[in-house]
């Protein structure tokens, strides 16, 4: 039996990735809630633990081959390291700079992904994907509207986090060519959790009932989000999915209002419209490519 192979369907990939990024926005909201009382490595460990438990049971039930015997095992280790660096930098930078600057700097990741998809994966990036990528980033700039230059070190931390996330995204696409989604999730989260556990002697704080509930919810949401995103990369090229990441910003506004009653300013709504418009351009572009590819086959 062959695991990991799926017929390419960019529109399906875009839909799956969009749902995945909605989950990640909720994940960020939960982390924002937790980080006031707990250290980032402890929060990320609990998140990884839930993912490992869920995927471990499913892998055993479905008898998937071990990814640690795969020729891509070194790539999986590299991806885990990149994700760990990205999350630690991103959430620690949030302690020092405002959300607007943080969001603007971090959302350089989709643009970096497009460039890396050309260099590493040798993907052909069409005009539609470039328009969607650049348009989405402009929307983020308008929505975030930084009022002053952020501190240099936290800003650099956030940009490096975006670079690491973009690189890890490329590695997902590469490994997905032969490995199943569940095996990738299990291996990455296992390595991720072990690395975070090293810091426990210095940072561990036993959670109260609310803390346990939020951390378990964080793990469940992260599990669903990762599965949807990994499946999305199995169906569509990395360059096609990069602009979809901007939709996570819209979900962040929704969660911000629902949880903290934050009301977006007019520039946020304008930015959101640009982001949605860019995503519509992307969907229309991919749909046109699919129709064009089917025409010659139907005429034969």
N, C-alpha and C positions, 0 to 999 in steps of 0.2 A: 504494500500500500504506500502511496506517495502522499506526503503531507506538505501543505503550504502552497500548492499550485491552484490558482484560480483564474478563470477567464477574465481578462481585463474589461472593466466596465467603469469608466471614469465617473459617470453620474452616480452610480451606486457608491463608489469610493467617496465622492464629495458628500453624499448624504450621511454616510457612516461617520466620516471625519467631523462633520458639523455637529452631530449628536455627541461625539466624543469630546469636542471642545466645549460644549455646553456643560458636560460633566466636569471638565477641568476647571471651568469658571466657578462652579459650585465648590470644587475642591479648594480653590484659592480662598473662597469665602470662609470655609471651615477652618483652614489654616490661619487665616487672619484672626478668627475668633480664638483659636487655641494658643497662638504665639504670644498672647498677652500673659499667659500663665506658665507655659512650658517652652523648653528649648527646642529649636528646629530639628536637631538630630533625633530626639525622642519622638516627636510628632511623625517624622518621616519613617522611623522604625516601625511604629504601630501601623502606619499606612502599608508598608511593605509586608508586614506580618500577615495582615488580612489577605493581601493578594496572593502570597505564597500558600496559605492554607486553602484558599478557594481553588487556585489553579493546580495545586498539588493533588487534591482529591480528583479533579476532572482528568488530569493527566494519567493518574493511576487507573481510573475507570475506563478511559479510552485507549490505554496502553500506547501512548505516544513514545517514540524513541527519545532517549536523553539528548538534550541539546549540547551537553558537555562532551559528547562524542562526535559532534558535528564538526566539519571543517571550518565552520563559522564561530567556533567557541571563543576564539580570541577577540573576534568582533563583538560578541555579546559582552565580554568582560570590559572592553573599551567603552561600549555604549553605557553600561552600568556606571562606569567611572565618570563619564561625561554628564549623565543625568544627576549624579550625586553632586558634582561640582556646580551644575546649573541651579539646582534647588537650593543648595546651601548659600550660594552667592545671592540669588534672587530674594529669598526671604530674609536674609540678614541685611541686605541693602535697604529693604523696606523699613528697617528701624531708623534709618538716617535720612532718607529723602521722601518727598511727598509722592502720593499715588500717581499724580499726573506725570511727573518726571519718570517715575518707575515704569509706568505703562508705555510711555513713548520710547524709552530706551530699549525695553525688552522686546517690543514688537518690531525691532529690526530683524528678528529671527526669520520670519517668512521670506524676506528679501534675500537674506543669506542662504536660505534653503534653496531658492531658485538658482543662485550662482553655483552652489555646491552640486546641485543636481546636474548641471551642465558639465562641471569639471570631473566629478567622481562617477556619476551614473551614466554620463554621455547622453543625457536626455535632450531632446529637441524642444526648446521652449518657444512656443508660438507667440504671436502678437497678443492674443487674447489673455494668455497667462501673465504676460508682462503688464498689460493694462490693469488687470485685476490686482496684481501684486503691488504695483506702484500706487494705484488708486486707493487700495485698502490702507496702505501706510500713510497716505495723505489724510485719509479719514481719521486715523489714529492721532495724527498730529493736531488736527482740528479739535477732536474730542478731548484730548488730554490737555491741550492749551497750557504748556508750561509757563509759569509767570516769571521765573527767574532761572538762571543757570544752576544746575544742581552741583552739589559738592563733587569734586573730581574723583575721589577714591570710590565712593558708593556708585557713582555713575559708571566708572570703569568696571566695577563688579557686575553691574546689571548688563552692560554690553557683552562682557565675557560670558555671562549666563545665557544670553540670547545666542551667541556663537555656539556654545556647547549644546544647547537644545537643537539648533539647526543641524549640527553635525550628527547628533543622535538620531534625528529624524531621517537623515540620509541612510544611516546604518540600519534603521528599521526596514526601509525599502529594500536594501541590499540583502539582509538576512531573510526577509519574507519570501524571497524567491525559492527557498528550499525548506524553511522551517515553519512550523505551525505557530499560530498566534499564542496559544496557551504555553508552549514551551519557551517562547521568548519572554512572556510575562513572568513565568516562574523563575527562570534563570536570572533575569535582570533584577527582579525584586529581591531574590535571595541574596545576591551579591550586595545589592543596595542596603538591605537590612543589616547584614553582617558588618558592613563598614560603619553604619550609624551606631551599632551596639558597642563598638570600641569605646565610645565616649561616655557610656553609662556611669562609670565610677565617679565622674565629675559633674554630670548634668541631670541624672535621673531624679524625677519627682513623681511620687505615686499619685496618679490622678484620682480625683473625687468621682462621684457617680456621673456628673455632667461631663467631666473630662473623658471618662471611659466611653460614654455614649457618643460624644463627638468624634473621638478617635476611631471608633469602630465604623461610624457612619462615613468618615473620611476614607477608610480603607475600602468600603463597599463602593462608594462613588468612584474612587480611583480605579478599582478593578473594572467596573463597567466602562469607564472612560477609556482606559488603556485598550480593552478588548475592541471597542468600536473603532478607535484610531488605528490600531494595528491592522484590523480587517480593512479599513479604508485604504491603507497603503498597499494592501494586497490587490486591490482593484484598480487603483489609479496611480499615475506617476507622482513623485514627490513634488515636482514643480506645479502640478495641477492642484494639489492639496495645500500648498503653502499659503495662498491667499485666504483659504477657508479659515485659517487660524484667527484671522481678524474678527470673525463672528463671535469669538469668545469674549471680546470686549463688550459687545452688546449684552450678552448674558450676564457679564459682571455688573452692568448697570441695573439689570432686572433684579439680581440677587441683592445688590446694595440697597435698593429701595425696599425689597421685601423683608430684609433682615434688619437694616439700620435706618430705614425711612429716608435714605439719601435721595434727593430729587436732582436729576441731572440738569445742568445749565443749558441754555440754548445752543451753545457751541457743541455740546455733547450730542444733541439731536442731529445737528448738521453733520457731524462726523459719523454718526451712526448711519445716516442716509447714504453717505459716501461709501461706507463699508458694505452696506446691503447692496448698493448699486454695483460695486465691484464684484460682489459674489454673484449677482445676477448675470453680469457680463461673462464671468467664468462659466457658469452653467450653460448659458446660451452658446458660448464658444465650443464647449465640449460636446454639446448636443449636435451642433452643426458638423463637427468632425466625425461623430458617430454616424450621422446620416450620410455624409460624403463617403465614408468607408464602406457602407452597406450598398450603395448604389451600383458600383461595378460588379459586386457579387450577384446582385439581383438581375443584372442585365445579361449575365452569362447563361 
